[in-house]
Amino acid sequence: MKFRCLNLLFLVLLAALSARAEVLTVGPEEQFKTVGEAVRFAAAGDTIRVQTGIYLENLIIEKTLTIEGVGMPTIQGTGKGSVIEIRAANCTIRGLGIETSGGNLVEEDAGILLMSSGNTIEDNRLSDILFGIYLYQSADNKIRRNRINGRTELESGERGGGLHLWNSPRNLLEDNIVEAARDGMYIQSSSGNVFRGNRIYNLRYGLHFMNSDDNSFEDNVFFDNIAGAAIMYSQRIALRRNAFVHNRGFSSFGILFQDCRNCITEENLILDNAVGIFMEAAKDSVFRRNTIAENDVAMQIFASSDQNTFTQNNFINNISPLQLIGKGSSTTWQDASGGNYWGDYEGYDLDADGLGDVPHRIHNIFEYLEGNFPRLRIYLNSPAAQSIVVAERSFPILKGSNEFDRLPLMSPVKIGTGFVPPMGSGGAKWMLIAVSAAMLGFAALSFKRGLKR
Amino acid sequence: MSSLTGGHSPNGIIMEISSILTIARQELTVAIRNKWTGIFAFVFGSLVLAISYFGSVTAAEIGFQGFNRTTASLLSLVLYLIPLVALMMGTQSFMSSEGGDDMLFAQPVLRSEVLLGKLLGLFAALVTATFVGFGLGGLVIATQTDANDFVGYPIFVGLSLFLSLIFLSLSMLVAISCGRRTSAYGAALLIWFFFVIFYDLLVLGGSLLFKERTANYFIFASLFGNPVDIVRVAGLLSLKGEEVFGAAGAALLKFLGGEWRAIAALIFSLIFWAATPTLISFRLLRKQDI
């Protein structure tokens, strides 16, 4: 009994000693010349402070440590495997430049590979890496303010994911910037994560998402990717205040929903995409207060999509509002308080209640036919197609679309979309001004010459 | 080709550039002085201005000045108006050659030189008129929109010029093959109606006779039979990019054998459409007794 008490006392003392975390400094002039030495020497709970410099090493961390850079030192990997691999829980990596991971897609070589939970990864700069930050069965992490630049020299399919989650629930990913990866955020079989304020651009899929329920996306920007967000085989996904801008290419889209249920899409800006919203077998989902503008096709909906609701959205200046593939849809376009704002609505509001008195037919006969005969789109903007539309409106012989917004809004819904797209390079603008001035100059000269006697 | 070099013409001289240019210059002066160019410039210019301005005043709603509405309206304006004006101006000018140009034909110049000169002069007049509109519109678009790619606009202007050249050339053919002024105007209107509206309706109807795949090829091939279609498709490609046509666009590119071949095919077909009516006119006029 006595022996046991002593033993306990010893343990408590040991714990107290080790809890007094030490700070180990790494730098050319310091006690430790490489981070690896410090990691080997350190006890769990210690902090390793890395001074400015370039450190050529890969790190494997198997005890709880905080590694923080002073003045953004660079950890340059050997070009094999992941640069930093974290196997112990509750580690912190802060303020490091991380470079040169391996190039093996199958081995999933990453800038930072997380295989434990409860870690904090913040303010790092990752470049020349295959995957950015890879969460491998890793829960409850905070990934914040990291900047990830993939390998631009590779085709987008040959790169890795920027923020890559596999079997990793309940993480918070906030204010990261990802560029030139394969997919900006790849999420597979990972539930209950929050993605907030990330900026994803210049890559393949901004968000690639499979079998992951209860995730929430807020204030993210998906700009200039081949596709904005592809959300597949998942339920209860919330998208709020995100911007999906300028995602263009064949079969490109702002947001794609495939086999999803009970998703909520609110106050997003879906701008200048080839297809704004694409839905196949998406069910029981709600789209509210989004602005869908300047897309080639605002919505492409397969008839397999069921019981979705669109209200209070702004549809402005889309070339085609809706392509419906299949027989018809059970989409609801209004509730008791009203429907959506359609920039091309031609009705009127005599009782001035803010709702149009005439139901708005969402797509005309030609756009309706286009859904099932894609080749007809070659006649986009053609006088022939326009004459068919006019003829059908005056003499409705053909059976047209049944998609009506019965309570269209007369004025657009005010939605505070703060995102200003970083477009419009000055050079192109001045080029057009120069060309226009030249045209006007030619015309003036020509007129002057002709009128001279 | 033989008429171009004048190889079979009675005096057997080669076409002279200088005389063509002299006639062209005179034709341009006439076209500008008879006010038609000015009137068309005014109408076209105000329409383009209105389109480019009202097409880009949605910024307050979405915080972004887009290009979509402008694109659609500009395209419609060009597709309807330019063929009509070119046909009317052309018919009027070439029909007056019955009397007014007797003096020209009496000069020691080839008939084909007279025709080519008049064609170039009229084309210059139409270029002048449309440049007023496109120039003003371009300034509005450059200063008002947030789009980042303006290369499409000059290309689109070039396509519109091609369209006016093609329909001037068609009007020349009409004027030469029709004896009387009224029948020439009637024929010109018919040609406008046929190419702008009726042709596509015919093809659309015809495509229903074929199965899916064949129908695609039928429609794609038929695009080249109508200069208005060529300009419309090429215009949308340059202003919006190939993805605007969706799956049909991908199928069209595949049918034409890739992007560069598609561009080449479009350009060659435009040249074909401008050159063929002109060459036929040369031939017809050479055999005519003036």
HADDOCK unambig.tbl for C-alpha pairs under 7 A between the chains (distance, minus, plus):
assign (segid A and resid 249 and name CA) (segid B and resid 243 and name CA) 5.46 0.50 0.50
assign (segid A and resid 250 and name CA) (segid B and resid 243 and name CA) 4.93 0.50 0.50
assign (segid A and resid 250 and name CA) (segid B and resid 246 and name CA) 6.25 0.50 0.50
assign (segid A and resid 251 and name CA) (segid B and resid 246 and name CA) 6.78 0.50 0.50
assign (segid A and resid 274 and name CA) (segid B and resid 243 and name CA) 6.46 0.50 0.50
assign (segid A and resid 274 and name CA) (segid B and resid 244 and name CA) 6.69 0.50 0.50
assign (segid A and resid 294 and name CA) (segid B and resid 66 and name CA) 6.23 0.50 0.50
assign (segid A and resid 294 and name CA) (segid B and resid 68 and name CA) 6.03 0.50 0.50
assign (segid A and resid 296 and name CA) (segid B and resid 244 and name CA) 5.88 0.50 0.50
assign (segid A and resid 317 and name CA) (segid B and resid 68 and name CA) 6.22 0.50 0.50
assign (segid A and resid 317 and name CA) (segid B and resid 69 and name CA) 5.97 0.50 0.50
assign (segid A and resid 318 and name CA) (segid B and resid 68 and name CA) 6.90 0.50 0.50
assign (segid A and resid 319 and name CA) (segid B and resid 68 and name CA) 6.46 0.50 0.50
assign (segid A and resid 374 and name CA) (segid B and resid 247 and name CA) 6.42 0.50 0.50
assign (segid A and resid 374 and name CA) (segid B and resid 248 and name CA) 5.79 0.50 0.50
assign (segid A and resid 375 and name CA) (segid B and resid 216 and name CA) 6.38 0.50 0.50
assign (segid A and resid 375 and name CA) (segid B and resid 248 and name CA) 4.79 0.50 0.50
assign (segid A and resid 377 and name CA) (segid B and resid 245 and name CA) 5.70 0.50 0.50
assign (segid A and resid 377 and name CA) (segid B and resid 248 and name CA) 6.38 0.50 0.50
assign (segid A and resid 378 and name CA) (segid B and resid 245 and name CA) 6.07 0.50 0.50
assign (segid A and resid 378 and name CA) (segid B and resid 248 and name CA) 6.33 0.50 0.50
assign (segid A and resid 381 and name CA) (segid B and resid 72 and name CA) 6.54 0.50 0.50
assign (segid A and resid 381 and name CA) (segid B and resid 76 and name CA) 6.96 0.50 0.50
assign (segid A and resid 383 and name CA) (segid B and resid 196 and name CA) 6.46 0.50 0.50
assign (segid A and resid 383 and name CA) (segid B and resid 197 and name CA) 5.66 0.50 0.50
assign (segid A and resid 384 and name CA) (segid B and resid 197 and name CA) 4.82 0.50 0.50
assign (segid A and resid 384 and name CA) (segid B and resid 200 and name CA) 5.83 0.50 0.50
assign (segid A and resid 384 and name CA) (segid B and resid 201 and name CA) 5.94 0.50 0.50
assign (segid A and resid 412 and name CA) (segid B and resid 61 and name CA) 6.96 0.50 0.50
assign (segid A and resid 423 and name CA) (segid B and resid 146 and name CA) 6.30 0.50 0.50
assign (segid A and resid 423 and name CA) (segid B and resid 147 and name CA) 6.46 0.50 0.50
assign (segid A and resid 423 and name CA) (segid B and resid 148 and name CA) 5.36 0.50 0.50
assign (segid A and resid 424 and name CA) (segid B and resid 146 and name CA) 5.29 0.50 0.50
assign (segid A and resid 424 and name CA) (segid B and resid 147 and name CA) 5.56 0.50 0.50
assign (segid A and resid 424 and name CA) (segid B and resid 148 and name CA) 4.06 0.50 0.50
assign (segid A and resid 425 and name CA) (segid B and resid 148 and name CA) 6.07 0.50 0.50
assign (segid A and resid 428 and name CA) (segid B and resid 148 and name CA) 6.96 0.50 0.50
assign (segid A and resid 428 and name CA) (segid B and resid 149 and name CA) 6.55 0.50 0.50
assign (segid A and resid 428 and name CA) (segid B and resid 150 and name CA) 6.03 0.50 0.50
assign (segid A and resid 429 and name CA) (segid B and resid 142 and name CA) 5.36 0.50 0.50
assign (segid A and resid 432 and name CA) (segid B and resid 138 and name CA) 6.50 0.50 0.50
assign (segid A and resid 432 and name CA) (segid B and resid 142 and name CA) 6.12 0.50 0.50
assign (segid A and resid 432 and name CA) (segid B and resid 150 and name CA) 6.44 0.50 0.50
assign (segid A and resid 433 and name CA) (segid B and resid 138 and name CA) 6.70 0.50 0.50
assign (segid A and resid 433 and name CA) (segid B and resid 139 and name CA) 5.54 0.50 0.50
assign (segid A and resid 433 and name CA) (segid B and resid 142 and name CA) 6.20 0.50 0.50
assign (segid A and resid 436 and name CA) (segid B and resid 134 and name CA) 6.94 0.50 0.50
assign (segid A and resid 436 and name CA) (segid B and resid 135 and name CA) 4.09 0.50 0.50
assign (segid A and resid 436 and name CA) (segid B and resid 136 and name CA) 6.83 0.50 0.50
assign (segid A and resid 436 and name CA) (segid B and resid 138 and name CA) 5.35 0.50 0.50
assign (segid A and resid 436 and name CA) (segid B and resid 139 and name CA) 6.04 0.50 0.50
assign (segid A and resid 437 and name CA) (segid B and resid 135 and name CA) 6.18 0.50 0.50
assign (segid A and resid 439 and name CA) (segid B and resid 131 and name CA) 5.15 0.50 0.50
assign (segid A and resid 439 and name CA) (segid B and resid 132 and name CA) 6.90 0.50 0.50
assign (segid A and resid 439 and name CA) (segid B and resid 135 and name CA) 5.31 0.50 0.50
assign (segid A and resid 440 and name CA) (segid B and resid 131 and name CA) 6.01 0.50 0.50
assign (segid A and resid 440 and name CA) (segid B and resid 132 and name CA) 5.41 0.50 0.50
assign (segid A and resid 440 and name CA) (segid B and resid 135 and name CA) 5.23 0.50 0.50
assign (segid A and resid 442 and name CA) (segid B and resid 128 and name CA) 6.94 0.50 0.50
assign (segid A and resid 443 and name CA) (segid B and resid 128 and name CA) 4.51 0.50 0.50
assign (segid A and resid 443 and name CA) (segid B and resid 129 and name CA) 6.84 0.50 0.50
assign (segid A and resid 443 and name CA) (segid B and resid 131 and name CA) 6.00 0.50 0.50
assign (segid A and resid 443 and name CA) (segid B and resid 132 and name CA) 6.04 0.50 0.50
assign (segid A and resid 446 and name CA) (segid B and resid 128 and name CA) 6.51 0.50 0.50
assign (segid A and resid 447 and name CA) (segid B and resid 32 and name CA) 6.69 0.50 0.50
assign (segid A and resid 450 and name CA) (segid B and resid 28 and name CA) 6.79 0.50 0.50
assign (segid A and resid 450 and name CA) (segid B and resid 29 and name CA) 4.34 0.50 0.50
assign (segid A and resid 450 and name CA) (segid B and resid 32 and name CA) 5.70 0.50 0.50
assign (segid A and resid 450 and name CA) (segid B and resid 33 and name CA) 6.59 0.50 0.50
assign (segid A and resid 451 and name CA) (segid B and resid 33 and name CA) 6.27 0.50 0.50
